[in-house]
């Protein structure tokens, strides 16, 4: 059932809403489907497909007050999102930081037919380093593992997807052979992000690919990863280079603050203290807080100060520091 409308729409208002929704549909090439429009507005697909052109209810579309109420809500929320997006400062481009440089050195060494382990607390920049390495090197293939999807079929399938074979399905032996054929002699590197979620069977298959092809292998994860790998002597003994980190490097924090243009000394002190707090989310959390604080300061036409950061932190995390 439609929700009860909260206002009565005139025919002119309904026609305006119809025109705006039609324009929204035509923004893309090809136009958004009526199924998508129905999903966006919450109006039945057949109804909205007839209402927008004006053929609904044999041309008496303007008598229906339920559809325009839903369309107005959708268009208003879309306008609000666009306004917030315009006000929100753009995300920073990748910045090479000391920690990132060390991680990328590990990955580069692993690509020389070796095995690497990168294990850090959240927010130290490991996933960004992996993405940057993949973007700037050839024959680098990444699979990101999630909890509950760390078995051989899931991870090998994700690797094949990154190799250009999305949706690859077969038994584990066939998946492994296809990956091995792709990386054999290619000076390739396989990176497994969030590797702490890999099952023992998955780790064994990855080791077998590394051994058979001399393909580089990098296992990237959180602080639980070293303990996990110590339980697999055959795998652990093959690690040629590693990077372990529990909090962001102070120099990383300063580079992030400088990239955002933070000059105020009390603000810098707050950022350094927050970023260096173990278990507080590191650079990721600090970046989100600064971004929100910058938006607040710019909206008031002034430079950022420490109170903006404290307010942003409280607004995002319901905490005071």
C-alpha positions as CSV (number, residue, x, y, z in Angstrom):
1,X,0.0,0.0,0.0
2,X,1.1,3.6,-0.6
3,X,1.7,5.8,2.4
4,X,-1.0,8.4,3.0
5,X,0.1,11.6,1.3
6,X,0.9,14.5,3.6
7,X,-0.2,17.3,1.2
8,X,-2.5,17.8,-1.7
9,X,-0.8,18.4,-5.0
10,X,-2.2,20.6,-7.7
11,X,-2.1,19.5,-11.3
12,X,0.6,22.0,-12.0
13,X,2.8,20.6,-9.2
14,X,2.2,17.1,-10.4
15,X,3.2,18.1,-13.9
16,X,6.4,19.7,-12.6
17,X,7.3,16.5,-10.7
18,X,6.6,14.4,-13.8
19,X,9.0,16.6,-15.8
20,X,11.7,16.4,-13.2
21,X,11.5,12.7,-12.9
22,X,11.5,12.3,-16.7
23,X,14.6,14.5,-16.8
24,X,16.2,12.3,-14.2
25,X,15.4,9.2,-16.2
26,X,17.0,10.7,-19.3
27,X,20.2,11.7,-17.6
28,X,21.8,8.4,-18.6
29,X,22.4,6.7,-22.0
30,X,20.4,4.6,-22.4
31,X,17.7,6.1,-20.1
32,X,17.3,4.6,-16.6
33,X,14.9,1.7,-16.8
34,X,11.4,1.9,-15.3
35,X,12.4,-0.9,-12.9
36,X,15.2,1.4,-11.6
37,X,12.8,4.4,-11.4
38,X,10.4,2.2,-9.5
39,X,13.1,1.1,-7.1
40,X,14.2,4.8,-6.6
41,X,10.7,6.1,-5.9
42,X,9.0,3.2,-4.2
43,X,6.2,3.3,-6.8
44,X,5.0,0.2,-8.7
45,X,6.9,-0.2,-12.0
46,X,3.8,-0.3,-14.2
47,X,2.3,2.7,-12.4
48,X,5.3,4.9,-12.6
49,X,5.9,3.9,-16.3
50,X,2.4,5.2,-17.1
51,X,2.4,8.2,-14.6
52,X,5.5,9.9,-16.0
53,X,4.2,10.1,-19.6
54,X,0.7,11.0,-18.4
55,X,-1.2,7.9,-19.5
56,X,-1.9,6.6,-16.0
57,X,-5.6,6.1,-15.2
58,X,-6.6,6.8,-18.8
59,X,-5.0,10.3,-18.6
60,X,-6.4,11.2,-15.2
61,X,-2.9,10.8,-13.6
62,X,-3.4,14.1,-11.8
63,X,-6.1,12.7,-9.6
64,X,-3.7,10.3,-7.8
65,X,-2.1,11.9,-4.8
66,X,0.0,8.9,-3.6
67,X,2.4,8.8,-6.5
68,X,3.5,12.5,-6.5
69,X,4.1,12.3,-2.7
70,X,6.6,9.5,-3.2
71,X,8.2,11.2,-6.2
72,X,8.5,14.4,-4.3
73,X,10.3,12.7,-1.4
74,X,12.7,11.0,-3.8
75,X,13.5,14.2,-5.7
76,X,13.9,16.1,-2.5
77,X,16.3,13.5,-1.0
78,X,18.3,13.5,-4.3
79,X,18.6,17.3,-4.2
80,X,19.7,17.1,-0.5
81,X,22.4,14.5,-1.3
82,X,23.7,16.5,-4.2
83,X,24.0,19.6,-2.0
84,X,25.9,17.7,0.7
85,X,28.2,16.1,-1.9
86,X,29.0,19.6,-3.3
87,X,29.8,21.0,0.1
88,X,31.9,18.0,1.2
89,X,35.6,18.5,0.4
90,X,36.9,16.1,-2.2
91,X,38.8,13.1,-1.0
92,X,42.6,13.4,-1.1
93,X,44.6,11.7,-3.8
94,X,47.0,9.0,-2.7
95,X,49.9,10.5,-0.7
96,X,53.2,8.5,-0.5
97,X,53.9,8.2,3.2
98,X,56.8,6.5,5.0
99,X,54.6,3.5,6.0
100,X,53.2,3.2,2.5
101,X,56.7,3.4,1.0
102,X,57.8,0.5,3.3
103,X,54.8,-1.5,2.4
104,X,55.3,-1.0,-1.3
105,X,58.9,-2.0,-1.0
106,X,57.7,-5.2,0.5
107,X,55.3,-5.8,-2.4
108,X,58.1,-4.9,-4.9
109,X,60.4,-7.5,-3.3
110,X,57.6,-10.1,-3.3
111,X,57.1,-9.6,-7.0
112,X,60.7,-10.8,-7.4
113,X,59.4,-14.4,-7.0
114,X,59.3,-14.1,-3.2
115,X,56.7,-14.1,-0.5
116,X,55.8,-11.1,1.7
117,X,53.6,-10.5,4.8
118,X,52.2,-7.1,5.7
119,X,50.3,-7.0,8.9
120,X,49.0,-3.7,10.4
121,X,46.4,-2.4,12.7
122,X,43.4,-0.8,10.9
123,X,44.0,2.6,9.4
124,X,47.7,2.3,8.7
125,X,47.2,2.5,4.9
126,X,47.8,-1.1,3.8
127,X,44.8,-1.4,1.5
128,X,45.6,2.0,-0.1
129,X,49.2,0.9,-0.6
130,X,47.9,-2.3,-2.3
131,X,45.7,-0.3,-4.6
132,X,48.4,2.1,-5.5
133,X,50.9,-0.7,-6.2
134,X,48.4,-2.5,-8.4
135,X,47.7,0.7,-10.3
136,X,51.4,1.4,-11.0
137,X,52.7,-2.1,-11.7
138,X,52.0,-4.7,-14.3
139,X,50.8,-8.3,-13.7
140,X,49.6,-7.6,-10.1
141,X,46.4,-9.5,-9.1
142,X,44.5,-8.8,-6.0
143,X,41.8,-10.8,-4.1
144,X,40.2,-9.3,-1.0
145,X,38.9,-11.8,1.4
146,X,35.9,-11.4,3.7
147,X,35.0,-13.3,6.8
148,X,33.1,-16.4,5.8
149,X,34.4,-16.3,2.2
150,X,38.0,-17.4,2.8
151,X,37.9,-20.9,1.3
152,X,39.9,-21.9,-1.8
153,X,37.1,-21.6,-4.3
154,X,36.1,-18.1,-3.1
155,X,39.6,-16.7,-3.1
156,X,40.8,-18.4,-6.3
157,X,37.6,-17.3,-8.0
158,X,38.3,-13.7,-6.9
159,X,41.8,-13.9,-8.3
160,X,40.5,-15.1,-11.6
161,X,38.0,-12.3,-11.7
162,X,40.8,-9.8,-11.2
163,X,42.6,-11.6,-14.1
164,X,39.7,-10.9,-16.4
165,X,37.6,-14.0,-15.8
166,X,34.6,-12.9,-13.7
167,X,32.3,-15.5,-12.5
168,X,34.8,-18.4,-13.0
169,X,33.3,-21.6,-11.6
170,X,35.0,-25.0,-11.4
171,X,36.6,-27.4,-9.0
172,X,39.5,-26.1,-7.0
173,X,42.1,-28.0,-9.1
174,X,40.9,-26.4,-12.3
175,X,40.8,-22.9,-10.8
176,X,44.4,-23.3,-9.5
177,X,45.6,-24.5,-12.9
178,X,44.1,-21.5,-14.7
179,X,45.7,-19.1,-12.2
180,X,49.0,-20.9,-12.5
181,X,48.9,-20.7,-16.3
182,X,48.2,-17.0,-16.1
183,X,51.1,-16.1,-13.8
184,X,53.7,-18.6,-15.0
185,X,56.7,-16.7,-16.3
186,X,54.9,-13.4,-16.1
187,X,56.9,-11.9,-13.2
188,X,53.5,-11.6,-11.5
189,X,52.4,-10.9,-8.0
190,X,49.4,-12.3,-6.2
191,X,48.2,-10.1,-3.3
192,X,45.7,-11.4,-0.8
193,X,44.2,-8.6,1.2
194,X,42.5,-9.3,4.5
195,X,44.4,-12.6,4.4
196,X,43.6,-13.3,8.1
197,X,40.2,-14.6,6.9
198,X,41.8,-17.3,4.6
199,X,41.1,-20.9,5.7
200,X,44.1,-23.3,6.1
201,X,43.1,-25.1,2.9
202,X,43.1,-21.7,1.0
203,X,46.6,-20.8,2.4
204,X,47.8,-24.2,1.2
205,X,46.6,-23.7,-2.3
206,X,48.2,-20.3,-2.5
207,X,51.5,-21.8,-1.3
208,X,51.2,-24.4,-3.9
209,X,50.7,-21.8,-6.7
210,X,53.7,-19.9,-5.4
211,X,55.9,-23.0,-5.3
212,X,54.9,-24.3,-8.7
213,X,55.1,-21.0,-10.7
214,X,57.6,-18.9,-8.7
215,X,54.9,-16.2,-8.7
216,X,55.3,-13.6,-6.0
217,X,52.8,-13.8,-3.2
218,X,51.9,-11.1,-0.6
219,X,49.6,-11.8,2.3
220,X,48.2,-8.6,3.7
221,X,46.1,-8.4,6.8
222,X,45.6,-7.2,10.4
223,X,47.6,-7.9,13.5
224,X,46.2,-11.5,13.7
225,X,47.9,-12.5,10.5
226,X,51.4,-13.2,11.9
227,X,50.1,-15.5,14.6
228,X,48.0,-17.3,12.0
229,X,50.9,-17.9,9.6
230,X,53.1,-19.2,12.4
231,X,50.8,-22.1,12.6
232,X,51.8,-23.1,9.0
233,X,55.5,-23.8,9.0
234,X,55.7,-24.5,5.3
235,X,54.1,-21.1,4.5
236,X,55.8,-19.1,7.3
237,X,59.3,-20.3,6.4
238,X,58.8,-19.0,2.8
239,X,58.2,-15.3,3.9
240,X,61.2,-13.4,2.6
241,X,60.1,-9.9,3.7
242,X,57.5,-8.5,6.1
243,X,56.1,-5.3,7.5
244,X,54.4,-5.1,10.9
245,X,52.8,-2.0,12.3
246,X,50.5,-1.3,15.3
247,X,49.9,2.5,14.8
248,X,50.4,5.0,12.0
249,X,53.9,6.5,11.7
250,X,53.9,10.1,13.2
251,X,55.3,11.3,9.8
252,X,52.2,9.7,8.1
253,X,49.9,11.7,10.3
254,X,51.8,15.0,9.6
255,X,51.7,14.4,5.8
256,X,47.9,13.7,6.0
257,X,47.4,16.9,8.1
258,X,49.5,18.9,5.7
259,X,47.6,17.6,2.7
260,X,44.4,18.9,4.2
261,X,46.1,22.3,4.9
262,X,45.9,22.0,8.7
263,X,48.3,24.6,10.1
264,X,46.8,25.4,13.5
265,X,49.1,24.0,16.2
266,X,46.3,22.9,18.7
267,X,44.6,21.2,15.7
268,X,47.8,19.4,14.7
269,X,48.3,18.2,18.2
270,X,44.8,16.8,18.3
271,X,45.3,15.0,15.0
272,X,48.6,13.6,16.1
273,X,47.2,12.4,19.4
274,X,44.1,10.9,17.8
275,X,46.0,9.2,14.9
276,X,48.6,7.7,17.2
277,X,46.0,6.1,19.6
278,X,46.1,2.3,19.2
279,X,42.8,0.8,18.1
280,X,41.3,4.2,17.2
281,X,41.2,3.6,13.5
282,X,44.4,5.4,12.5
283,X,44.7,7.4,9.4
284,X,41.3,6.4,8.0
285,X,39.5,7.7,11.1
286,X,41.6,10.9,11.2
287,X,41.0,11.5,7.5
288,X,37.2,11.2,7.9
289,X,37.3,13.6,10.9
290,X,39.4,16.2,9.1
291,X,37.2,16.1,6.0
292,X,34.0,16.7,8.1
293,X,35.7,19.5,10.1
294,X,37.0,21.2,7.0
295,X,33.5,21.2,5.6
296,X,32.2,22.9,8.7
297,X,34.9,25.5,8.8
298,X,34.5,26.3,5.1
299,X,30.7,26.7,5.4
300,X,31.4,29.5,7.9
301,X,34.1,31.1,5.8
302,X,37.0,30.5,8.2
303,X,40.1,28.4,8.8
304,X,39.8,25.1,10.6
305,X,40.6,25.0,14.3
306,X,40.8,22.3,16.9
307,X,37.2,22.7,18.1
308,X,36.0,21.8,14.5
309,X,38.0,18.6,14.8
310,X,36.6,17.8,18.3
311,X,33.0,18.5,17.1
312,X,33.6,16.4,13.9
313,X,35.0,13.5,16.0
314,X,32.0,13.6,18.3
315,X,29.6,13.8,15.4
316,X,31.1,10.9,13.6
317,X,31.8,8.5,16.5
318,X,29.7,9.8,19.4
319,X,32.9,10.2,21.4
320,X,34.8,13.0,22.9
321,X,38.6,13.1,22.8
